[in-house]
Amino acid sequence: MQITREVSLKDAVEIIQGFLDHLSDGSVAVGDNEVKLDHPVTIEFEIQSTTNELELEFEIKWKVPKPATPAPASGRASGGSTTGGQSASSAASEASTPASVGASS
């Protein structure tokens, strides 16, 4: 998902600061989509220019963890009772949504 809108530089800084506040907590929302970030992340900065426009992009990428596979249950019968191991599985994080900020002059 990508959202583009024209705002003042002051408002752009406030929006980016809001992203940074949530990013430090390990999640980011773009529109109605919220994603959890995992460690480590790769960060990329890019400045592009054309004859009438400059663009500054910030991009953060991370690997989506594979779902945990359940461990084989182990147990033994003793006097009619069975003791078995339990395993928890975790769902994979949603794919990354790069946060991009563009400025035009």
C-alpha positions in Angstrom: 0.0 0.0 0.0 1.3 3.5 -0.8 -0.3 6.8 0.2 0.8 10.0 -1.5 -0.4 13.4 -0.5 1.0 16.9 -0.6 1.6 18.5 2.8 3.8 21.2 4.3 7.3 20.4 5.3 6.3 20.8 9.0 3.4 18.3 8.6 5.7 15.9 6.7 8.1 16.0 9.6 5.3 15.3 12.1 4.1 12.3 10.0 7.6 10.9 9.8 8.0 11.4 13.6 4.8 9.5 14.1 6.3 6.6 12.0 9.5 6.7 14.1 7.5 6.6 17.4 5.7 3.4 16.3 8.8 2.0 14.6 10.6 2.1 17.9 7.7 -0.1 19.3 8.2 -2.6 16.5 5.2 -1.8 14.3 4.2 0.7 11.6 0.8 1.5 10.1 0.1 2.8 6.6 -3.6 3.5 6.2 -5.5 0.6 7.8 -2.5 -1.8 7.3 -0.3 -2.4 10.3 2.8 -4.5 10.1 5.2 -5.8 12.8 8.9 -5.5 12.1 11.4 -8.2 13.0 15.1 -7.8 13.6 17.4 -7.2 11.9 16.3 -4.6 9.3 17.9 -3.1 6.3 17.6 0.6 5.8 18.1 2.4 2.5 18.2 6.1 1.8 17.9 7.5 -1.8 17.8 10.9 -3.3 16.7 11.2 -6.9 16.5 14.3 -9.0 15.0 15.2 -12.4 15.0 18.6 -14.0 12.0 19.8 -12.0 11.7 17.4 -9.0 13.7 16.1 -6.1 12.8 12.9 -4.2 14.0 11.6 -0.9 13.1 8.0 0.0 13.6 6.1 3.2 13.0 2.3 2.9 13.2 -0.3 5.6 13.2 -4.0 4.8 13.2 -7.1 6.9 12.8 -10.8 6.5 9.4 -12.4 7.2 9.9 -15.2 9.8 8.9 -18.7 8.8 6.0 -20.2 10.8 7.3 -22.4 13.6 6.8 -26.1 13.0 5.4 -28.0 15.9 7.8 -30.3 17.7 7.0 -34.0 17.6 4.9 -34.9 20.7 6.8 -37.2 23.1 5.2 -39.0 25.9 5.2 -42.3 27.7 2.4 -44.3 29.3 2.7 -44.8 33.0 -0.2 -46.1 35.0 -2.7 -45.0 32.4 -1.5 -41.4 32.2 0.4 -39.9 29.3 2.7 -36.9 29.5 3.2 -35.1 26.2 5.2 -32.1 25.1 3.5 -29.1 23.8 4.7 -26.7 21.2 3.5 -23.3 20.2 3.4 -22.1 16.6 3.7 -18.5 15.6 2.1 -16.8 12.5 4.4 -15.1 10.1 4.5 -11.3 10.1 2.9 -9.5 7.2 5.2 -8.6 4.3 7.0 -5.3 4.6 5.5 -2.1 3.3 8.3 0.4 2.6 7.7 3.9 3.9 8.5 6.5 1.3 8.4 10.2 1.6 8.7 12.3 -1.6 9.3 16.1 -1.8 8.7 18.2 -4.8 10.1 21.6 -5.5 
